[in-house]
Amino acid sequence: MSDLRISNLPAVTALSENDVTPISQLGGAATTRRASLAQLRPTLFDQTSVHVRDFGAVGNGSTNDAPAIQAAINALKGLGGGVVRFGPRVYRLASGISIDGVAVRLEGAGFTEGPGPSDGTWLKVDTTGFTPVTFTGVAARGSVVRDIAVAELHGNTQNAAWTPTGYDWFFRIVDCFGGVDFDNVFLSSVNKGFLCYNSGRTDFRRIRGQVFTCGIEVDQALDVPRLQNIHFWPFWSASDGVLRWQQANGDALVFKRADGPFIDQAFVLGYRSMFRFTAGAGGFTTKFYIGSGYADFCRYGVLIDTAGVNGLIANFTSQGEYWNAGGAPIAGSAGIFVSGSSTHVQIGNLRIDQVEDSAIRLGGVSNRLDIFALRAVAFNTRNNAAPAIQVDNAATGTPNRVHLATPPLLESSFANILNNTTGNGVVQGRAPAGTTARPGMAVGQDNSGLAAPSGQSVTLSANGAEMLRLTQGGTVTLGAASGAHAMEVLAPASTSNRLQALGAVSGNAPGLLVVGGDSDIGLLIASKGAAGIVAQTGGGTQMQVLHRANAVNSVQLFGSATGAPGRVGWQAAGADANISAVIGQPKGSGALLAQLPDGAATGGLPRGANAVDLQLVRGAAAQVAGGQSSAVLGGLNNSASGFASVACGGGGNIGAGSSSLVSGLQAAAYGSFSVSLGFNAQTTAIGRFAFAGGASFGLAGDALAGCAVIARQTTDATPARLTADRAAAGASNTLN
């Protein structure tokens, strides 16, 4: 041995397994011996770790290192487990490795992301027919794989006919009944990545790479599996042939029977589906939780093709276009596609871009989606009236439903149709039923809005008071709570005819219209009990229709078409064969007349008490039945100013005397109880009767004929003048 000091020794250049170092062994006589580095490693790392090179692993990319790696794992079984370390090399696996009966950590030296083996630790497979790495059995629970990249060789030409080589799952975690952790694992050009079966609590973190058929499949996970920071991207190849195959056949993450899986921060590019929930041998996925997900260039963002699936999605984006095709959508693409039944999924924020027809497609029966905020961009790209949400008809079971919490944002280049209206599917916003005082959908304040007090009615309240109620039977009440309301609308079953309230622009009157299926539809206005019907204008009553008990006869009003002249009027109608008609019944001392007095020649002055005036033409306002109980019966320019006087037809006649009668042309009856007939006839005395047939000689009444009765009641022989009324002689009751 050299006498040089350690500081004087030359520095080591590169250590090898065969390099030796002195060791002082104590116990008995102290002895200095030599030991190689290969001899020292198992002792120095006992119960902590082993290195695969100590068991013969070469790591040159061509030698089958699987037996050496298996030997390293087996060496830890008797030590209670430990760490199996890998150097920054490429370890070729031509046979399978199994971890059972012990929990170990397979720990690499990291890796460089890329299309194939490079710097870092890589496990390479280039032959089919076996599973490279399998964890199985209860004792394998708690095992870990970290900081390792894996790769498979796929030699087919990357054109439209490209298909991946049919490698088995790279990792199988089977029947562990518990968790195995995978942390920072990179899969480059791997056909199928991880199969987790009957091994709940398995944890996948920072899993990246490019997988073809499937990245991770979970089945029979009876306890919560976890997937976080998943990133599948074309690290190996972005050729059209490879990506189009993935878009037609690849499912990034598949869940069969999985109880409560947690998934977050997941991104995939270029697959048939990002999340596929499908049937397993033992059931289906329930209570899944997706925090954040982004499916890019995927036909389906979420594909559910089995029954009973339910879960929650917080934030999700899906874009469904072909790879490298100028934005053309994948045929049949949809952000959410449910073909199973009885699924319930609640989604917080959902954005779906670039799909062929509908952004959301809901098939099967008894499915329900609840979405807080929806944005659909570039749907209905074929302009075939595809809605943003397509909800299929459910011939059996419960109709499919989509409930929206906020108004959706629709951004199609063509028609922005929210949902289809065919079938019995439901797309709606929904609020709690609430009460009138605390409506389920409040507007402005807590006690104003919409409520559903029962399954058959909806109310609208303002400041806690019911203002409107709609019922299933077609009844609408307005103005106050039902029973105290001001207006009610009824809709009998099979209603065909209906009433319309019509507004109007300035200068026109609003109105009520009758419309419906029948060609001829009447309008019914009815009062209750013995009450009548009242019509008002300007706040005053203008017309009343009175009640008559057990009425079977009625009045009909009618108009007419254009005539010479036209005709309008009224007529009696009803059940009786003979019906009398009353042309008018004045009240108190009111008159019966044909025109409304207006103080002018058109309507004339007011009529006398209890008068009858049927005259329609006059030259002066005074030509009316102005005397009490007088009558003007037709004609023109006639007047009856005396008490109980009558002017019958003709023209220009004057009935001025009390109880006089006049008829003809310009005749006058000034004397009480007189009668004047003909042309220019005139009476001035009581009880006189006169008639004339021509013009006067000079003054009115000087050319006429007539007769009179005069008398005097006496018992003496004193001479006396006779009078028409046996009263004292005067100008009105004598002949001379």
Order of alpha helices (4+ residues) and beta strands (2+ residues): beta-beta-alpha-beta-beta-alpha-beta-beta-beta-beta-beta-beta-beta-beta-beta-beta-beta-alpha-beta-beta-beta-beta-beta-beta-beta-beta-beta-beta-beta-beta-beta-beta-beta-beta-beta-beta-beta-beta-beta-beta-beta-beta-beta-beta-beta-beta-beta-beta-beta-beta-beta-beta-beta-beta-beta-beta
